């Protein structure tokens, strides 16, 4: 009996069914009835999610009395908390400001369900996935110096014998060959995107349309939608229709369908998903299709994240190419060229099949079979004036050579077929930017068709069928012949090849190359995500308001949608495997950076416009640029600049929390006064704050304290997806000013006002200690870097020794791609030449201590400035972490030539004599890494994008980052992060130049030291004694499962806050005078704390291009976190309650769709039906 007025309850409880057994009462589940007790019991079940039976209890004991009391209490709670159907919808705008006209529930109903009590979820303990092949345990068993290195071919007598055996086996299925013409088009590498398009790509696509119309049985594939979009916008409608016809006939296949072919080591989950959505949406809108297969043939190593995304997007198969040469041989020997790629945690087996191309590279030379010298003669490209290794072997197919050439070709194809049980072969026919000349189409088609026809007409001789086809046809054929494929877990990093020089070359340098632009890309990711969320919610809020005063504001916001699309595409373009990797020519990297920089500007302007609409009640002020970002991205190549709050113009700032979880942050703004305090207008309370000096270094090395610029630090607690206004008031309180310890900051001959602002003290002899309520840091007086951490909560000391050093390049040089340190030369003491201070007076060290933060800055000018900072705030994560800020300036070349700079942390953590540590994979999954003792440091460096950690039975140390970089644990207790690289020479992998365009770069890293839970401590699974190298690992059903290692609750939180910082805006009222500003604006209500809102991405209108619709893709992720590290008492809820809503907007339809939105699964009645498993990523289409 749930009525609009709520639950009505007036009687006592007397209707429980009781069954006396041996003096006890068993309280049974009560069946529904219409009376009071049944309703109350129903309420009890709803509020507590109890099912079946109440606990056994002794008659009239204190236990039964307590239960009866709780039942009565819950009844009262149900009565007073049940919502009424007439309850006013929550507003997007705070309290009294602007009332929205539409409710926030998903669907309006006459009776709203009774609220459920918050369900306390247990920490989800994830197990490692089981797989037939485990790359971590298999990889170290390889012979990395096999006898075939010099020949560059793994094909030996054992492979040839097997081929001959199969060739004569009449029971084996007939050889089926699918030849796939393709052209690999890099959206930037040696030339910019636009240059490549004008010179190469537009001609290639024109030829595809023309020549495939001429050759009715030829096929082609296309992957890079960024190029296809550029061609589409410039092509004649007749050509557009011709392409769509070819696609409908299945002769042109769109593979993968992403905006680019993304790198898989340095890219982050947000950007990977976003560029796939952009590409897939374009394909569906313009071509009317859904991609079925992936094509990832050029990224330098492969991981499980992209296959997971493709599987979740509804693709059925994908193709990979560049994996370690030893993996190529190992898989070929076992006839494993297809597998299901399992995620790291135990989950349902994906349906997507991954195919590994068995040989080195995707060129014709390396793809027609195991012998490149043979395959060269089957590249029939012949362009006048063009000379290369394949033109030297060019031989047209004639009647005289048709039989021997066909026989040799089909034998090579047969050798590929012998590497699989199904005898179906996929052969790429192309290379970089091929088919830009129509003559190549003619020569390749005509020569191959002569052989194809001959082979197909003589099946008695060749027992084979060969044709032009597509990857989709290949996977269909494989599925017909092979009903099951093995599973694999792990990844294929570090990639190594031998085909260039006959010596192993490890591609681990690009994980770090050009860190400035890697960081810039992540800054754009953050700003784009914030803009997407604000644009979606504010624009739909305004539409539903139908307020005439907001029409102009709505149109201005809609006009900016085109800039939002450009930002998506510029970020997507940079995910290309020669962009975010830093492996293009310097001029091309500058072009990428300029595009990112322009989109950063536009995203911030969109945020300002959206926030103005909801924070300024006076709509006439929305176009006055009153809300302005506090950060200015002034010039590409320089770090962003903090603008100064001039107190006479700016007395209010707005902070926006772009996360869907509440957070506490220390905010730092620059101001022109020290006489200030901060009021949180949402709570109407003054917040904790601190005034710190702004320290500059003069040319003579002396430190000067500015008497005009000051840093204002204050603690802000921000609800989820909320903009909060803070008011700066004039206030004199010297106790909030920092104390400065500096032996070189005061000039005794020049007294200034600043001495009245801050207290200066000399550093006393002995160890330097910094501490807060949780940590005590011991600083090495000689270096100025952290040496030891004392944790007060457990009264334990940890060695945490920070060092900076550099590797020098070997004779075979490191470059943009390769990391090749010189083992004959010691590590470079790169700081020695900059240690030009007076160590007796600690000239290079400054300590600033205040009520909120304490930090020590050590300067090796101008090369390196390193700051270690701890916070003394009431927040568990902030108080337990140490924040490192490192500014690196390589200066102009040739200074610091052949320098690969790292930050090393040496600890007393016992992570094994054969060290192991853990890295993230694209900010999504996590992978254990174990040192391969037979390989050098270059082969033991791995990519990270958010964090890495090492641990033993007692302690875990986590390093958190906000960009892609390389990491290693080459010695016990050690973890190191590569910061920047300068290599004067080319590494002979294509770009023809070194990396010397280093920019001054600011690095941020959180460090966490946490305890392992005593309840779950156990021996490490991969110690030196236990880690067994196996040739192949098969899991049996009764095999003991291992726990899937995840970051701690605090590490996951700090990673999110570092990657998605609080957006700070100033209120510039210099031209309009005082204005009314809302105290706060909440965009969400009761969003589950355990769910990460990846994006709210407005969908482009079906009819009007560059125009937003009223729908969006809501991409959600349920990040995993460890149940046994750090604070294990706090849990996160992943349940959407009846009160979960986006405030100020009415959701009219909610639909579950595939990851990129192309497939529709089911319609949801309300948000409570949204469910995500741990680690899962899902997309929902939201109609406002």
N, C-alpha and C positions, 0 to 999 in steps of 0.2 A: 504494500500500500504506500507507494511513493507519490505524494501529492506535491503540487506546486509550492505549498507552504512549507514543505519539509516533512520530516518524520514527526508524527504526533505519538507521544508515549505517555501513558498515565497510570499504568498498573505495575504491580510488582511481578517478579519472575516466579512462576510456580508451575510451569508447564513442561519442564524438562522430563524426558522419559528416563526413568531410573531403573536400573536392574541391580539388585543386591546379590552379590556373589561373595560368600565368605566374609561378610561384614564390610564389603567395599561397595562403592557406587561407580558404575561405568556410565559416563555421560555419552549418550549416543547421538549421532547426527539426527537432527529433527527434520521431519518432512514438512513441506510447505503447507501453510494453512492461511486462513484469512484473519486470524486473531492477532492480538498484540504480541504474544510471545514469539510467534513465527516470524513476524515482521522484524522484531528486535533481533532475533537470531540471524535472520537474513542480513540485517545491517552488520551484525558482528562478523559474519563470514566475509562481507564485502570489505570491511575495514581491516581485517587481519589476514585475509586470504587463507583462512583455515579450511581444511577439507576433511571429510570423512568423520574422524573421531576426536572428541576432546580427550585430554589425558585422564588416566585412571586416578580416582581420588577417594580417600576414606570418608565414610559418611559422617557429616557434621564435624569433620576435622578442620583445622585452620586452612588447609589447602582448598577445600570446597567453599569455605566462606570467602576466601580471597578471590576465588574464581567468580563467585556470585557478585562480589563487589566490583570486580573488573567488568563484568557484563553490564551492571547498572551504569558504571562510568562510561562505557562505550556507547550505551544507549543514549545517555545525555549528550555525548559528543556528536553522535549521529544527528540528534535533533538540532543542535545549535550550529553544526557546520554544514549541513546539507544545503546546497544552493537553491535559490528560488529561480523559477523560470523568468522572473522579471528583473533579474540582476542586471545592472548596467554594464555594458561592455567596457573593457579597459581601453584607455586612450593611448595612442602613440605618443601624444604630448602629455607632459606632466600635469596632473591635477586640474587646475582651474584654467588652463590656457586655451586649448582648442579641443572641442568635443567632436570626435568622429561620428559620422552618421551611421556607420555600419558596424555590426557586432564582430567579435573576433573568433567566434566559434566556427568550425569548418562548415557545418550544416545547421541551419536553424531547425529546432524541433520544439514541439509544444511542451514536452517534458524532458528535462535534462537528467541524465543518470546521476544517481547518488555518487558523490566523490569517494574514491578509494583512498585508503590510507597510504602514505608513501611506503613503498615496498623497499625494505633494506636488502640489497643484493649482496651475496657473498662474493668475495674476490674470485673472479673466474681463473682457475688454475689451468693453463693451457699445456698440452703435451706437444712434443715434437711430432711432426708428421712422419709417417712410415713410408718408405719408398724402396724400390728395387735398387736404385743407385743413389748413394750418398756421396756427393762430391767432396765433402770435407774429409772423409775417411779414405776415399779412393785416390784422390789427387796426389798425396805425398808418396804413394807407392810407385809412381812412374819413374821410368828411366829418362832423365832429362838430357842426357847426352847419348842418344842412341847412335848406332853405327851408321844410320842413313842420313845423318845431319848434312853431310857434304853433298849428297845427291839431292837433298831437299824433297825427297819422295819417300813416304813410308811404305810404298808398295814393294814388298819383297817376295821371295819364293813362296812363302806360306800363303800369301794372298793370291799369287798366280796359280798355285796348285788348287786352291779352293775354287777359283774361277773355272779352271779346266774341268774339275769334277762336276760342277753345276752345269757347265756347258753341255756335258754328255749325259746329263740326267734327264731322261724322258719324263719323269714324274714332276719335274719342276715346272711351274707356270711359265708360259711364254713371256719373253721379255717384252715389256711395254714401255715405250719411251715417249715422254712429253717434253718437247723442246719449247722453251718460253723466251721469246724475244723480249728484251727489256733495255731500258736506258737509265742508268743511275744518274740522277740529276741532283747535285748538291746545291741547296739554296744558299750559296755562299761558300767559298773556300779560297781559291786563288783569285777569284773575282767576286764582286758583290752580287747579291741576288738579282738586282736590276740588270747588271752587265751580263750575267749568265743568261738571263731570260732573253735579252735582245740579241745576243750573239749566237746562242745555242738552242735554248729550250723552245722558243716559239716555233722555230723551224722543225724541231723534232715532232712536236704535237701536230703541226700542219702536215708533216709527212705521214704520221700515223693515220690521220683521217683520209688522206689522199691515197696512200698505197694500200691500205687494208680494203678500201673500196675496189682497188684494182686487183688485189690478190685475195680471192674469196676464202681461201683456207689458211690464211696467215693470222696470227694472233699477236697481242701485245698486252703488256701490263703497265699500270701507272700508279705511283705511290705518293708523290709529293703534291698535296692538294694546294699548297701555297703557289706553286708554279701553274697548276691547272686553273686556279682562280684568275691569275694574271692573264693567261691565254684566253680564258672564257670572256673576260671583260673587253678584250680587244678583237675577238673573232667574229666573223660574219654569222648571222643566225643559221645559214645553210650548213656551215661547218659544225655549229653546236648540235644541230639535229643529226648530222652525220655521225658525230661521236656518240650521241645517245642511242642511235640505231645499232652501232657496233657493240655497245655495252649490252643492249637488249638481246642481241644475237649471241652474246657470250664470247665474242672474239676480242673484246677489250675488257680486261678485269681491273677494277680499282682495288688495289691491295692495301691493306692496313687502313687507309683512309685518313690518316692523321694529317695535320697541317704540314708536318715534316716527318722524317724518319728520326725519331728522337734518340739521343744518347741515353744509355741505360746505367751509367755510373754516376754522373754528376747531376742529373735532372732530379727534381723534387716531385712528390706525388701530385701536388696541386697543378704544376705546370704540365705534367704528363697527361693528366685527365683533361685539362682545359684545352690543350692543343688537339687531343682526340675528339673532344666535343665540337670544337670549331671545324675540324675537317669533316667529321661525320655529318654534322648539320648541313654543311655546304653540299656534300654529296647527295644527301637526301633531298634537299630543296631544289637543286639544279639538275640532278641526274635521275632522281627518283628511285635510287637503289640503296641497299644496305651492304656494306662490305662483308665478305665472308671469310677471307683469308688475309693473313698478315705477311709482310715482306720486310725483314729487318736484316739486311745483308751487309751493312757497313759499320754499325756501331762497334767500338773496339772492346769487345767483351759483352757478355749477356748475363742478365739476372732474371729472377722470377717475377719482378714487378710488372713489366710490360706484358708478358703472357697472361698474368692475372687480369690486367685491365682489358686485354683483348677478349679473354674468356667472358668476363663480366659484361662486355659490350655485345656479346652474341656471336663472335667470330668462331669458326670451326677449326681452323688450322693456322699455323704461322711458320715462317721459315727464318732460320738464323744462319749465320755464316762464320763470323770471326770468333773462334774459340782456340784455346791453347793447342799447339801442334801435337802435344802428347795426348790430349783428349781426342783429337781427330783419329789418331791411330787406335786408341783404346776402344772407342765406339765402333770403328770400322771392323776391328778384329772380332767383335762380339755381335756384329750385324745389328747394331742398334743405331738407326738413323732417325727413328721416331720415338717420342716418349710423351707422357703427360708430365707437365712440370708442376710439382706439388708446391704449395706455399710452405713456409717453414713450420707453421703450426698444424696440428692435426685437424683436418677438415675434409669435406667431401672432395673426391677426385674431380678435377676439372674435366670438361668435355673437350676442350681445345687440345689438338695434337700439335706438337712442335716437331718440325723436321730440321735436322742439321745437315747443311750442305757438307759433303764429306771431304772436300779439298780446300785449299788455302784461301782462295779469293773468288770473286764472282765474275771475273773476266773469262773470255772464251778460252784463253790459254790454260786456265786452271779448272775448268768446269766440264769439259767434254769427257774427261777420264783421268786416270791417275798419272798420265805422262804428259807434262806440259810441252815437251818437244814435239809430240805428236799433235796435240790440240792446236798448236800455233798454225799448222797448215790448214786448219778448218775455220780460220777467220778470213772471210772473203772480202773484207773491206779493202777497197783500193781507190784512193782518192788522189787525183793528180797533184803532184808536188809534196805528197805526204810519204815519209819514209820511217819505218819502225821495224821491230823484230818480226811482226807478222807479215808485213809487205815483202820482206825478204824471202818468205816461204810461200808466198801467194801462188796458187795454182788453180786455174779454173777447172771445173768438172767438164770433162768431154766424154765422148763415147769410148775413147781409148783408155781413160783412167777411171771410168765409172765403177767398174767392179772392184778393183783394189782399194779405191778410196772408200767405197761403201763398206767393204769388208773391214777395213781398218777402223772406220768410225763405229760400226756396230759392235766390234770387239771392245772398243773403249767403253761404249755404253754398257755392254755386258759386264765389264769389270765393275762398273758402278752398281749394276744390279746385283752382283754377287755380295755386295755389302749389306744387303737386306734379305729378309726371308720372303718378301712378296714379289721381288723382281720387277717392281715398277720404278722407273727412273725419271727424275726431274732434272733437266739440263738447261741452265740459263744460257741465253744467246745474246750477249751484249757486254757493255762496259760503261765507263763514265761518259756521259753525254754522247752516246752513240746514236746513229740514225739521224744526225742533223742534215745529212745529205741524202737526197732521194736515191742517188746512185748506190748507197750502201744497202738501202732496202732492196733494190733490184738485185744486186750481186749476192747478198745473203740468201734471199728468197729463191732465186733461180738455181743457185748451186745446191742448196740444201734440198729443194724439191726434187731435183734429179735423183739424188741419193735416196730420199724418202720413198719415192715412187718405185725405185729399183728394189729396195729392201722389201717393201710391202708386197710387190709383185712376185717376190721370190722367197716366200715364207719357208719353202722346203729347204732353202739354203741357209737362211738366217734365223728362222724360228723367232721372228721379232715383228713388232708393229711399232712404227714410229710416226709422229705427227707433230705439228705445231699445236700448242695448247696453253692452258693457264694453270696456275697453282690449284684452283678449285677442282679442276679435272684430275689433277694429281691426287689430291686428298680423297676424292671420291673413289678413284681406282684403288688406292691403298686400303680404304675401308672395306671394299669388296673382297679383297684377298686376305687381309689380316684383321681378325676380329678384335684383337687386344694388343696393346703396346705396353711396354714397361713404364714404371713411374720413376721420376728423378726429383731429388731435392738438393738445394744448394744453389751455387751459381758458377759462372765461368770467368771469374776474375782471379788472377790477373791474366789478361790476354797476352800471348806471346806467339811470335811467328819466326820462321827461319827462311822464308822464300826470298827475302831480299838479299841476304849476305851469307846464308848457310850457317849462321850462328844465332843462338837464341837472343831475341830482343824483346824486352818486357815493356809493355805500354802502360806504365804506371805514373809517368810524368804528367800526363794531361789531367789527372785527378786534381792537380793544383795549379796548372799553368794559367796565368793571368787572373789572379784572385780578385783584382779590383772589379772586373766585369762580372765575375761569378757572384760577387756580393751585390753588385748593382742589379743583376737579374732577380735576385731574391727580394731586394727592396721593391722592385716593380711588382713582383708577385704579391707582396704584402699590400701595396697600394692599390693594385688592381682588385684584389679580393675585397678590400674595404669598400672600394668604389662600387663593385658589383652588388654587395649587400645593401649599401645605402641607396643606390639607384633603384634597385628592385622594390625595396620597402617604401621609400619616400614617393617614388613616381606612382605606385599603385595606391598609396594612401591619398595622394592628391586627386587621382582620378575618381576614387570612391567618395571623396568629400563633395565633389561637384560644387565647390565654392567659387563663385565668380571672381573673387579677389585673388585666387590662386591660379587663374588661367595663364597669366603671363609667366609665372614661375614654372608651371607645368611645361609650357612650350620651350622655355630655356633649357630645362632639364632634358626634355626629349631631343632637343637639338644636339646635346652633348653625347647622345648614344652612339653616333658615328665615331667619335673619339674613343669610346669604350670598345667598339669593335676593333679599331686600329690597335689599341693597347693589347687586346687579346692576341691579335695576329702578330704583333711585334714580339710579344713574350713567347708565343708559339714558335715563331721563326727561330728564336734564339735557342730553343731546345734541340735544334739540328745538331747532329753529331760532329760537326766541325765548327760549331759556334760556342755552345756552353763549355765545350772541352778546351777552348782557347787555341784550337789547332788550325786556324786560318791565317792568312797573311795579315800583317799589322794593319794595313789599310782597310782590309775587310773587317777586322775586329773593330776598328774605329767606326765603320759604318753601322755595324750591329749596335755598338754602344750609343751612337747618336740616336738610333731608333728607340732604344730603351729609354734614353734620357728624355726624349720628346714625349713618350707615353707616360713617364713618371709625372711630368708637368701636367698633362691633361687629366690624369687620374686624380691628382690632388685638387685640381680645379673642380672636378665633378663632386668630390667629397664636400668641398666648401659650399657649393651651390645647394646640394641636398640638405646639408645640415642647416643652412640659412632658412630653408623653408620650414623646418620643424622646430627650430629654436628661437626664431624671431617672430613673435606674434604679428608685428606690423609688416604686412606683405609688401609695402612700398620700399622696404629696406632690403628685399631679397636680391636686388640687382646692384647693390652698393658696395660689394666686396668687403663687407664688414668682417666676416669670418675668414681668417687667413691662416694658412699653415705656418707653424712656428719654424719649420725647417725649409730651407731654400736649397734646391739643387741648381747651383749657379752655372757651373761649367763642367762638361764631360772631362773626366780625368782628375777632378778634384773631389774631395770629400764634401758631403752636404754641410751646409753652414747653419748654425742656430741663429735665428734673428733675435735681436734684443728687445725685450718688453720695455718700452718707454713708459714710465709710470703715469705721466700726464696724459697719454693717449690710450693706454691699455691697462685696464684695471680688472679685466676678466679674461679667463682662459677657459676653453672647452676641451675636455678630454673625452675621447671616444674609445671605448673598449671594443675592438672588432671580434673578440672571441665570444662564443655563446656560453661561457662560464665566467663566473665572478672572479676577480683577481685583485690583488694588492700590489701596487707598484710604487717605486720611488721615482718621482718625476723630476727632471732637471730642466729648468728654463733659465735663460739669461736675462738679467734685469739691470737697471741702472741705479738701484738703491739697495741698501741693506736694511732700511727701516720698513719692514714689511712683514705681514703675516698672512696666512691663507685660510679662507673660509670655504668649506664645502657647502654649497648652496642646496644640495640635495638633503643633507642631514642637518644643515644649519649649525654645524659644529666646526670649530677651528681644528686644523689638522697639524700633526707633528711636522716641523720644518727645520731647515738648516740653511745658513748662509755660508757659502764657501768662496774662496778667492779665485779669481781668474789669473792664472800664472802664465807669463810669456817668457821666452828665452831670448835675450839680446844677442847680437852678433859676437860680443866679447865673452859670451858664455854665462853672464850673470842672469839670475832669475829676477823678474820684476813682477810685482803684484799690482794689477790695475786698480786704480781708484775710481774708475768709471763703469766697469763691467764686473758683475758678480754672478755667481751661480746660486740659484734658489732651488734647493731640493726640498720636496715635501712628499708625504705619504698619501697616496690616493687609493681608496677602496672603491672599486667600480663594479656595479652589477653587470650581468651578461648583456652584451649588445646594447650598451647604454652610453649616451653622451651626458656628461655631468659638467656643470658650470662651477668654476672656482673663482672666488672673488679675492683680489689682492687689496689689502688694507694697509694704510700707514700705521706702523707700530714699531716702537722702540723696545728691543729686548736683546741685550748683548749676550745672554746665555745661549742663544740659538746660533751664535756665530762660531765658526770653526777655529780651532787652534792650529797654527802652522808651525811645523818643525822643519826648519830649513837653515842650513849653515851658509847659504849664499844668496839669500833673498833680500837682505837689508844692506843698504848703502849708508854707512854711518854719517857720511857727509851730505846726505840728501834726505832729510826728514820730511815726510808727507802726511797727509790726512789718513792714509791707509793704516798707519800705526795705531790710530784710534779705533779702527774697525776690527782688526784681527789681532789676536795675541800671537806673538812670534816667540819661539823657543828654540834653543840650540839642542841638537841631539846629543844625548849623553853617551859615553863610551859603552861598549858591550853590545850584546844582542839587541836587535830591534824586535819589538813585539807589538802586534796589533790584535785586538780582541773585541768580541761582542759577547752576547749572553751565551753563545753556543760554542764558539771557536776561539782559539788563540793561535795566531800565526807567528812563527819565528822566521825572521828574515836574515839571510846571509849578508853580513855587513860588507863583505868584499865585493859581491856581485850586485847586491840590491834586490835579489830574487828570493822567492819563497824557498824555505829549506825544510820546515817541519810544521805540522798541524797538530794541535792538541784539541781533542774533542771533550768538552766539559761534561757532556751528558753521560758519557761512558768512562770518563777519566782515562783516556788512552792517547798516547802519542803515535803519530804516523810520520814516517819520512816521506816528504813530498818535495823533492828537490827539482826546482825549475832550472833548466839550462837552455841556452840558445847556441846553435852551431850551424854548420853548413857542410854539405857534401860537395866535393869537387868532381867535375866531369871526367870521365875516362877518355882514353885516346879515341875510342869509338864514342862519339860525343852524345851526351844527353841533348834533347831538343824539346820541341813543343809536345811531342808524343812520348818519347822514350825517357826513362830515368836510368842512367848508366853511370853510377859513381865509380870513382877511381879507387880501387882497393889497395893500391900501392901507396897512395897518399893519405896521410892522416886527415881526420875531419878538421875543417878549417875553423880556427878561432876567429870568427868573423867580427866579434866585438872588440878585439884587441886594438885595432887601429882607431877605434872611436872612444877608447877609455882614456880620454884626455883631461880628466878632472884631477883635482887634488884629493887623493883618497884619505889623506889625514883629516880633512874637513868634511868628507862626504858631500863633495860639491854636486854630485849627480843625483842625490836623493832628496825628495820632498815628501813629507808626511802631512796629510790634512785630516784632522780628526774633529768630528762633530757629533751631535746627538743622534743623527740618523746613520751616517756612514763614516768609516775610517778607511783611508787608502794610502798606499805608498806608491810613488811614481819614481822610476829609475830611468835615467836618460843616458843614452849613448848617441849623442847628437852628431849628425842628423839622422843616423841610420835607424835607430830603434828607440822607442819610448814605451816602457812597459809599466802598466798600473795594475796592482792587485787591490781589490776593494771588497770589504765586507759591510753588511748592513745590520743595524741594531733596531730592527722593527719587529712588530708582532705578527710575523708571517713565517710559517715553518720552512717553506722552501727558500725564501730570501735570506733568512737568518742562518741556514745551514750551508749555503753556497758561497763560493768565492768567485767573484767576477773578474776576469782578466780582460784588460783592454791593451792591445799591442798595436802601436803605430809603426809601420815599416816604410822606409824610403830608401830605395836602392840607389838613388841619385842618378845622374846621367851616365850612360856608358862612356868609356869602358870600365868605370868603377864597378867593383863587385862582379866582375866577369866570372863566369862558370861558378856561380854560387846558388846552391839550392838550400834555402834557409829553413830550419826546423825549430820548433819548440818541443823540448823533451822533458818529460816528467818521470823522474826516477823515484820509485816508491819501495816500501818494504812488503808489498803485497806479493804473496807466493802464488803466482799464476802459472807455475810449472817450470821445470827445467827446460822442457820444450814449451816455450811460452804460448799461451792462448789468450785471445781477447775477443771482443764482440764489436761488430759495426752495424750501423743501420743500413738499410737498403732503400734509398730514395725516400727516406723519412716515413717508411711504411712498414717494412719487415726488418728482421734482425738476424744476423748470421754470425755463427762462431767461426773464428779464424785461428788456425793452428800453424805455427811456424814450420815451414818446410826446411829442414836442416840442411838439405843438400843444395839449397839455392841461396842466393845473396839477398841483400836488403831490398833490391829493386823488385824482386819477385815476391816479397813479403809485405809490400805496401798495398793497402786496399782503399777503395773509395769510401768516404763517409759524406753524408749530406746534413745530418742533424746531430749525431753523437757516436761515441765509442766508449767502451769501458773494459776494465780488467778487474778480476775479482779472485778471492780465495774463499776459504770456508768462513772467514769472519768479516771481511771488508770488501766493499766494491768502491772503485774510483771511476767516476763518469766524467768525461769531457764532452761538453755540449757546444755545438757550433751553429752558425747561421748561414753557412754556405758550403759548397762542395770543396773538399780538400782530401789529400791523402793522409793515411794514418798507418802506424805500424807498432808492433810489439816484438821487437827483434831480440831483446834480452829479457830475462826474468825481472818482473817488477817494473818494467818500463813501458811507457806509451809515448809516442811522439807524433806530432802533427806537422806536416809540411806547410809552411806559410807562403813562400814565394820562391820563384825560380828565375834565374837569368842565365841563358845559354847563348853564347855569341855565335854558335855554329848550328848549321842545319843537321837534323838527325836522319836525313835522306829518306823521309817518308812522304815527300811530296811538296811541302810548302816552299822549300828552297831558301829558307832564311832561319835565323835563330830567333830567340825571344828576348828583345832588349827594350820593349816599350812598357817597362814596369811603371806603375803609377803609385804615388804615395797611398797606402792602404791602411784602413783601420780594421783590426780584427777584434771580435768579441767572443769570448768563451766563458761559459760557466763551468766550474769544477765542483763536483759533489763527492763527499766521502760519507758512505753510509754503511750501516751494519747489516750483515746477513742475519735473517731470523734464526734463532737457535732451534726452532721447531722444524725447520726445513734444511738445516745444514747437513751436508753429506759430502762424501769424498767427491772430488771433481771427476767428471766422466772421462776426461781426456788427459790424464796425467801422463808423465813420461812412461810409466809402467803400464798403464791401462790403455793408452791410445794405440790401437792396433791398425796397422796399415793393411788394407785388404784390397784385392783386385776388384772385387765386386761385393756389394753388401745386399743380402736379401733378408727381409724381415719375415719372421714367422708369426702366426697369429698370437702365439703365447709369449712373444718377445716383450721384455720389460720396456715400457715407454719412459722416455726422458722428459723432464720439464722443459718447455720452450722458454728460453731466457728472454726476458723483457726488461725495459727500463723501469726504474722505480716510479712511484707516484710523483715524487718531487721532480725527478729528471724529465718525465714526460711533460709535466706542467711548465718547467723552466724552458724546455725546448719550444713549446708553443708560444710562450711569452717573448722569447728571444726572436723567433721568426715572425711573430705578429705583434709587434710592440704597440703600446698605446699611441693613438694619433693625437697630436697636440695642436690646438688652434688658438690663435689670439683673436680677441675682439678689438678691432681697430675702429675706434669711434672718433678719430681726429676730424672727420669731415661732417659728421652728423650729430655729434654730442651724445649725451647719455641715451641709451636705448634699453628697452625692456627685453630681458632674456629669460627663457625658461630655466628653471633650476636644474632640470634633468629631462631626458627623453629616452624612455626605454622602448626598445623595439621587439622585445621578446619577453615572455612570461613562463617561468618554470620549465625552461629547457633542460633536458637531462644533462647532468654534469659529466656523465661518461660518454657523451656523444659530441664529436667535433663537427661543427658546421664547416665543411670544406668550402662551399660556395653557395650563394643564391644567384644564379646566373640568368638574367633576363633573356628570353628567347626572342629572336628577331621575328618580326611580323611576316606571316606567310605571303602576303601580297606586296607590301611596301618594304623594299630593301632599305637597310640603314635606319629602320624605324622599329621601336620596341613594341612587343605585344604585351598582353596582361598576364602572360605565363612566365614561369621560370623553372629552371632545373635546380632542385635542392639536393646537393650531393652531401651525403653524411658518411662519417667514418667513426667506427667504434675502436679507438686506439687501445691496445693492450698495455697492461702495466703489471709489474711483478707483485706477487703476493708474499714475497719473502725478503724483500730488500727495503731498508729504511722504515718509515712509518707504515706498518701493515694494518693499523687499526682503521684508518680512513678508507672508505669505499666510495665508488662513484656509481650513480644510478644510470642505467641505459634505458629506462622505461619512460615512455611518453605518457604523461598523466592526462586526465580530462581537462586540466587547466593549462596544459602546454599550448601556447598560441603565439603568433606574431601579432604584436599589438598595433591597433589602428588600421588593420586591413582585414577584409573578409575573404576567407578562402572558400571558393565555390566548388572546387574539385581537386582531389588529391589522387594521383595515379602512380603506381609502382611501375618503373620503366627500367630498361637496361642502363648500364653505366653511362653511356653517351646519349641516351634518350631515344634511340631509333626503334626499339622494340617496346611494346606496351604489354604489361603483364596483368595487372588487375587494378580495379578502382577501390579506393579505401573510403570508408564512411567517415572516419575521423583519425586524428593523429595518434590516438592510442593504439591503432593497428600497426604502426611502424615498429618493426623489430629488426635488430641487427645482432648478429653473432659477434663475439669478440674478434677484433681485427678486421671485420668485414667493412667493405665500402659499398654503398648503395645510392641510387639516384631515384628521386621522386619528382614527377612533374606536378607543379603547383599552379592552379588557375585562380587568379584573384578576381 
